[in-house]
Amino acid sequence: MIRAIALDDEPPALRVLTHFCSQIQAIDLQKTFLRPDEALDHLHQSPTDLLFLDINMPSVSGIDFHKAIPEQIMVIFTTAYAEYAVEGFTLNAVDYLLKPFTFERFQQAVHKANEYHQFRNQTEPAKEAYLYIRADYTLHKIALSDILFIEGLDDYLKIHIRSTTRPIVARMTMKTMLQKLQEADKGNERFIRVHRSYIVAFSRIEQVRNRIITLAGEEIPIGLSYETEFFKRFQR
């Protein structure tokens, strides 16, 4: 929902805006103001997405007021004077409503604001995270989502990856591998150490029975010192 306020020096104009906003679910008209100073204080203190702004006011013009507000706030100008339209649009206003405007015209302006609000606040798709491992004189780029489990063999590790039966063997300790995974995963906790010799991708676990994990057709033991932390993960 778009959080909005309105500033106009004419109470009837504010009543019209309040009535129109009450009929549109996407708009939450939180306050209306007759005084620019009070509206400006609100904008700097309370989260606001949209401002309905009159242009021709006695104490300050809406054009000048617009220059004083935070840049991220969307503005729909409302005025009885068509000659301000060009200047209003040069300030990147969402729309310009010429009084008296109909509810249908008001809806169009709000629709523009809603589309822009959704576009601006849409979440970016998560970027794939990768692990870079040197093995066999080659630098391997491994997507974290492809890792099934990691098996420790003294100073070597076997990185088991989906869609291939041949693991990548790298000279590295489990401690170093855990650090690399945490750095690449950025706190998402996709991996957990379950044994002194095993790190597994938590989401890949198929079954746990008698302290044995079944994962990608393999059986992986849960070490006694890792058991408590492992089962805590199922409670989150």
N, C-alpha and C positions, 0 to 999 in steps of 0.2 A: 504494500500500500504506500502511496506517495504522501508524505507529510507536507502539508501546505499551510501557508498563512496568506493573508490579503492585506494590502495597504491602500487606502483610498480616503480622501478627505470628505467624502460624501457618505453619510450613513445609509441612504437608500441603495447606493451601489454595493455596499458591503452586505446588505440584506439579500440582494439578488444573488451575489456570489455564494453566500451561505446556503441559500435555498437550492441553487443549482448543484453545489458540491454534495449536498445531502442526498441527492438522487443518483450519485455515481459512486459505486463501491470502491473504485480504485483510488479515490481521493479522501484523505482525512484532513479536513480544514480545521487545524488546531486552534487558531486564533485569528482575529481580525483587528486591524489597527487604524486609527484615525491620525495618529501622530508618527511621523517618520523616525524620530529618535527612539521611541518605544519599540518600533518594529526592528530597527537596527540592533538594539540591545538583545532582542529575542533571537535574531539571526546569528549573533555571535555567541550566544549562550546555549541555544537549543538546536538539536539536529533538525534541519529543514531541507526538504528536497525541492520545493517549488514555491515561488512567490508570485501572486497575482498583484501587479503593480500599476497603479494609476500614474499617468505622466504629468498631467497639469494640476499640480498641488501648490498652494500658496507659499509654503515655507521652503520647499525644495522641489525641483523637477524630478520626475521619475527617472529621467536619463541620468542626472547627477547621482541620484540615490543608487542606481544600478552599479555605478562605478565603485561604490563603497562597500558592497556586499561581497561575501566569499565567492570565488569564481565558480565553485561546483554547484551553486544553487541555480536551478532552472528558473526562467522568468517568462511569464505571460503578461504582456502589457495590456492594460485596459484604459481606454481614453475616448473622449467624444471628439477628438480632433484628428482627422485623417492625415494632416500634414506631418504628424510625428512618425508615421508608419515606417518611412525609409530609414530614419535614424534609429528607430527601434530594432529593425532587422539587422542593421550594421553592428549592433551590440550582441548579435547571436541570440536574440530572444527566441524562445520556442515558437511563440505565435503572438499575434497582435489582434486584440478584440476591439472593434469599434462600437462604442455605445450608441444606442441600445442594441445589444446582441441577443440573439435567440438562444434557447437551450441547445438546439441542434448545432449552432455555430460554436457554442461553449464546449459541447461534447467533442467536436473536431479538435479543438485546441488541447483539451485534456488527453485525447487519444494520442496526439503527437508527443505530449510530455511523457505519457506512459510508455510509449515505444522507445523514446530516447532513454528513459530511466532504466528500462529493462536491458537495452543494449549496453549502456554504460556499466551496469552492475552484473552483467552475466559473468559467471565464473569461467575462467579459462580451463580447458581440459588439462588434467594432470600430465606433466611431462614424464616420460619414461626415465627411470633412473638406471644408471649403468655402473658396473664394476670393471675396472681396468686391471688385468692380471697379466704379468709377464711369465710365460711358460714356453719351453722349447724354442727359445730365441725369438719368440713372437709376442707382441702385445695383443692380448685378447680383450675385446669389448663385449662384456656379458650383461645382458639385461637382467636386472634383479628378478623380474617376473618369470624368468626362465629357469632360475635356480631351484632345484628340488631339495638337495641337502649337500652338506660338505662333510667329508670324512677325513679325519686326521690320521696320518701315519708318520709318527716321529716328527721330523722337520718338513714333511711333505703333506700336501693336502690334495684330495681328489674332489673336484667341484663337479657334481652330477647335475646335468642340465637336461631339461625336457627335450624331446624330439631327437635325442641322440643317445646312443648306447655307450659312447666313448667319453669318459670324463676328462676334464682338463686337469692335468697334474702340475702343481706349482710348488716351488720351494718356499714355504711360509709357515709360521706357527698359527695355532688356532687363535691366540690372543691378537695377533696382527690382523687376521682375517675378520675377527669380530669388530675391530676398530674400523676397518675399511667398509664393512657392511653398514655400520652405524652412520658413518660419514655420508655414504651414498644414499642411504635410506631416509635421511633427514628426520629421524624421530618417529618413523611410521611403525617401527617394531615388527617388521615382517618376518624376522628371523629370531630364533631362540636356541641357545645351547642346551642340549638335553643330556649330554654325556661328555666326558673329557675328550672323546674322539668324534663327536657329532654335533653339527649345527643343522637345524632343519628350517625349511620355510613353513611357518605355522599354518598358513592357509592350504598347504598341500597335504596335511595330515589326513589320512583316510580313516584310521581306526586306532584306538589305544586300548590295549588289553593286557593285564598282568605286567604292567610296566614295559610293554613292548609297543612301539609305534609302527604302524603299517603305512608306508609311503611309497608310491610308485612301484609297488610290488616288492619292496625291500622291507625287512624287519630291523628296526633300530631300537636298541635298548635305552631306557631312561636311567641315568646314573642316580644313585641314592642322594648325592649332594645337590642334584639339580631337580629332584622330584617335586619339592614344595613349590619352587618358583614356576615350574612347568604347569602344574595344575591350577595355580593362581590365575594363569592366563585365560582359563576357561570361564572365570568368574567376572571378567571385565565386560 
